[in-house]
Amino acid sequence: MSEGTFVVVGSLTRDAPYFQGARGKGITVFAFDEKSGQLTQLSEKGGVDNPTYVTVHEGNRCVYANSEVFGWNEGTVSAYRLDPRTGSLLYLNKQPALGSILAHNSLDRTGRFLFVANYSVYAEPDDSLPDQSVVVMPIREDGGLGSPVCSRSHSGSGPNAARQERSHAHCVLASPDNRHVLVADLGIDQLVVYRFDAASGVLSAAKPMSFTMKAGAGPRQFAFHPSARYVCAINELDSTIAALAFDAASGGLALSPGPSSAERS
């Protein structure tokens, strides 16, 4: 077949306390007809545990899949090459994620690094290493993943004892100019901000280092506005959305009424 638009879907292959009845095989690739909206299955790839979040790298035609497995102290991220003719996936390699319950991954703006957010829940609380909240992995020339070049852990808790007993990183994204990396941490009610060195992949503390949401809000996901001047964050625990002004120079965040009518258009 000729190249076209693909949809890549990860599925649960095993049960977890919060996911029951998992019967998936792994990763499925579909051809997507942009005119009709129809999906046609092209391939299925097994051999991967609970690929709950996948990112497609359009530049190197590779797929990066988190393995989110309850009971593992350390999850993994697997790399695959997508064949644009057939839609099949070729396994390349995997890397340990330095934390458990992988919630999200994303690319930096150059496509040279993959960020991974570890939600971190351990089956045995006393056996919780390596316990890193956010990890940076380099992408090799062949599309495979290199060993992590940087990782950072978060500390703290929130007022919701059942959900905020500790840090729970849930989403990680580079700023549009690639100078900062933001991490939504549901457990500590913060958007944590790092300076990002796009040459080395190293994250370092920004000033201010974080924006604190209302206590118990539980930020889960966020997105940058196309203008790059705003961030919209979804708070899972109190079911709210926060509009934040973003200072590209410092990485600072502040509550905002949101983009103007001209920016929205």
Backbone hydrogen bonds, N-H to C=O, Kabsch-Sander energy under -0.5 kcal/mol:
donor,donor_aa,acceptor,acceptor_aa,energy
5,T,32,F,-0.5
7,V,30,F,-2.4
9,V,7,V,-0.5
9,V,28,T,-2.9
11,S,26,G,-2.0
16,A,19,F,-3.3
19,F,16,A,-1.2
24,G,12,L,-2.4
27,I,45,K,-2.4
28,T,9,V,-2.8
29,V,43,S,-2.4
30,F,7,V,-2.9
31,A,40,T,-3.0
32,F,5,T,-2.9
33,D,31,A,-0.5
33,D,38,Q,-2.6
34,E,32,F,-0.8
37,G,33,D,-2.8
40,T,31,A,-2.2
42,L,29,V,-3.1
43,S,29,V,-1.6
45,K,27,I,-3.0
52,T,50,N,-2.1
52,T,66,N,-0.6
53,Y,66,N,-0.6
55,T,64,Y,-2.1
57,H,55,T,-0.5
57,H,62,C,-3.3
58,E,56,V,-0.8
61,R,57,H,-1.4
62,C,57,H,-1.1
63,V,80,Y,-2.6
64,Y,55,T,-2.6
65,A,63,V,-0.5
65,A,78,S,-2.6
66,N,53,Y,-2.9
67,S,76,T,-2.6
68,E,50,N,-2.3
68,E,66,N,-0.7
69,V,67,S,-0.8
70,F,68,E,-0.5
72,W,69,V,-1.8
75,G,99,G,-2.8
76,T,67,S,-0.6
77,V,95,Q,-2.3
78,S,65,A,-2.6
79,A,93,N,-3.3
80,Y,63,V,-2.2
81,R,90,L,-2.7
82,L,61,R,-3.2
83,D,81,R,-0.6
83,D,88,S,-2.8
87,G,83,D,-2.9
90,L,81,R,-2.5
91,Y,89,L,-0.5
92,L,79,A,-3.0
93,N,79,A,-0.9
95,Q,77,V,-2.1
97,A,75,G,-2.6
103,A,117,A,-2.5
104,H,117,A,-1.2
106,S,115,F,-1.8
108,D,113,F,-2.1
111,G,108,D,-1.2
114,L,137,M,-3.1
115,F,106,S,-3.4
116,V,135,V,-2.3
117,A,104,H,-2.6
118,N,116,V,-0.5
118,N,133,S,-2.8
119,Y,101,I,-2.5
119,Y,117,A,-0.6
120,S,100,S,-2.6
127,D,124,E,-2.3
132,Q,98,L,-2.7
133,S,152,R,-1.5
134,V,152,R,-2.2
135,V,116,V,-2.1
136,V,150,C,-2.8
137,M,114,L,-2.9
139,I,112,R,-2.6
140,R,138,P,-0.6
140,R,144,G,-3.2
143,G,140,R,-1.6
146,G,138,P,-3.1
149,V,136,V,-2.4
150,C,136,V,-1.1
152,R,134,V,-2.4
158,G,164,Q,-2.8
161,A,159,P,-1.2
163,R,160,N,-0.7
164,Q,160,N,-3.4
169,A,118,N,-0.9
170,H,184,A,-3.4
171,C,184,A,-1.0
173,L,182,L,-2.2
175,S,180,H,-3.0
178,N,175,S,-2.2
181,V,194,Y,-2.3
182,L,173,L,-2.8
183,V,192,V,-2.4
184,A,171,C,-2.4
185,D,183,V,-0.6
185,D,190,Q,-3.0
186,L,168,H,-2.1
186,L,184,A,-0.6
188,I,185,D,-0.5
189,D,185,D,-0.6
190,Q,185,D,-1.6
191,L,211,F,-2.4
192,V,183,V,-2.9
192,V,190,Q,-0.7
193,V,209,M,-4.2
194,Y,181,V,-2.5
195,R,204,S,-3.2
196,F,179,R,-2.6
197,D,202,V,-2.4
198,A,196,F,-0.9
201,G,197,D,-3.2
204,S,195,R,-2.2
206,A,193,V,-1.3
211,F,191,L,-2.0
213,M,189,D,-3.0
213,M,211,F,-0.6
217,A,214,K,-2.3
220,R,234,I,-3.1
221,Q,234,I,-1.0
223,A,232,C,-2.0
225,H,230,Y,-2.6
228,A,225,H,-2.6
231,V,244,L,-2.6
232,C,223,A,-2.6
233,A,231,V,-0.5
233,A,242,A,-2.6
234,I,221,Q,-3.1
235,N,233,A,-0.6
235,N,240,T,-3.2
236,E,218,G,-2.6
236,E,234,I,-0.7
237,L,217,A,-1.3
238,D,217,A,-1.4
239,S,235,N,-0.5
240,T,235,N,-1.2
242,A,233,A,-2.8
244,L,231,V,-3.0
244,L,242,A,-0.6
245,A,254,A,-3.6
246,F,229,R,-3.1
247,D,252,G,-2.7
248,A,246,F,-0.8
251,G,247,D,-3.1
254,A,245,A,-1.6
256,S,243,A,-2.6
264,R,260,S,-2.4
265,S,261,S,-1.3
